[in-house]
């Protein structure tokens, strides 16, 4: 059994998640923003990232206890769901208010939606 990982190694492992989220389809453009719609893609991305993490841990000969890895995965899942929910709520509020933001849902001469 290897030694537990330190903070630099945890940051390296955390860097595996954005590419996994991209491969899981979490950065695709969409009209309807819903955390529940994203949940299957998020779980797929977490499984992919978990596999990558297991490969990196095996290469480093370093092992965190399974309960610690599961706590980290649950905390990451919770944080991503909460942050996505807040971001989606902000975008929906902007869309409802007819805000002058940039995007295809915007209106006015200074946005790229008006062509």
Residue pairs with C-beta under 8 A, 6 or more apart in sequence:
1 63
2 57
2 60
2 61
2 62
2 63
3 62
4 62
4 63
4 64
4 65
4 68
5 13
5 57
5 60
5 62
5 64
9 60
9 62
12 56
13 53
13 56
13 57
16 49
16 52
16 53
16 56
17 45
17 49
17 76
20 45
20 46
20 48
20 49
20 52
21 27
21 42
21 45
21 49
23 45
23 48
24 41
24 42
24 44
24 45
24 48
25 41
25 44
25 45
26 38
26 41
26 42
26 45
30 37
33 88
33 91
33 92
34 88
35 81
35 84
35 85
35 88
38 84
39 81
42 77
42 80
42 81
46 73
46 76
46 77
50 73
53 69
57 63
57 64
64 72
93 99
94 101
95 105
98 107
99 106
100 106
100 108
100 110
100 111
101 111
102 111
102 112
103 111
103 112
103 113
104 112
104 113
105 113
106 112
106 113
107 113
107 114
108 114
